């Protein structure tokens, strides 16, 4: 069964750091790129960033660039999101999702997604 | 405010056909493919339609997608109670160099 499971969420103070994990199962992890997507309370989805299947490229949304870092450990079939200098506006449910498609990011899609992990940034 | 615009809500009775729209611009929908997802709060979003109008295996043919210019639509025919969920669209945006999403449409089956 193809599955992604996020963990590591919780409540943290502004300015602090948190690392999220996304463990994959049911498929060959190192054949795929992965995305992080978040949804703030009452808001729509917001793309956070992507890491290529071989880790060679990473792209981020402007809202997190310089603060968040995506990495992967293929031996553990795990994707990570290191979040530094957290802000109140980073409060959201964070989802990981596998990248699927033809190899052209402009025409790709996401599937499956994990169930999400909640990050709350509050003093 | 989301880059792609969707109506916040839609509704229909069992058996009806409903359509959910997704409006964008030349830098996203107008030049790239659109994907649709179904999301029940607290669960993992599920891919419904990819590449404008393609259904993954396992998705009923009651679900269909279309695109014209800078707008896309998701149609659900033969509405069922289990279709009650949030639906959102997504596309790559060339100007932002990133993925953009619609704000989501909450579908209620009356």
Boltz contact constraints between the chains, C-beta under 6 A:
constraints:
  - contact:
      token1: [A, 44]
      token2: [B, 2]
      max_distance: 6.0
  - contact:
      token1: [A, 44]
      token2: [B, 101]
      max_distance: 6.0
  - contact:
      token1: [A, 44]
      token2: [B, 103]
      max_distance: 6.0
  - contact:
      token1: [A, 44]
      token2: [B, 104]
      max_distance: 6.0
  - contact:
      token1: [A, 45]
      token2: [B, 101]
      max_distance: 6.0
  - contact:
      token1: [A, 47]
      token2: [B, 98]
      max_distance: 6.0
  - contact:
      token1: [A, 47]
      token2: [B, 99]
      max_distance: 6.0
  - contact:
      token1: [A, 61]
      token2: [B, 98]
      max_distance: 6.0
  - contact:
      token1: [A, 106]
      token2: [B, 32]
      max_distance: 6.0
  - contact:
      token1: [A, 106]
      token2: [B, 92]
      max_distance: 6.0
  - contact:
      token1: [A, 107]
      token2: [B, 33]
      max_distance: 6.0
  - contact:
      token1: [A, 109]
      token2: [B, 35]
      max_distance: 6.0
  - contact:
      token1: [A, 109]
      token2: [B, 50]
      max_distance: 6.0
  - contact:
      token1: [A, 111]
      token2: [B, 47]
      max_distance: 6.0
  - contact:
      token1: [A, 113]
      token2: [B, 44]
      max_distance: 6.0
  - contact:
      token1: [A, 113]
      token2: [B, 45]
      max_distance: 6.0
  - contact:
      token1: [A, 114]
      token2: [B, 44]
      max_distance: 6.0
  - contact:
      token1: [A, 115]
      token2: [B, 43]
      max_distance: 6.0
  - contact:
      token1: [A, 115]
      token2: [B, 44]
      max_distance: 6.0
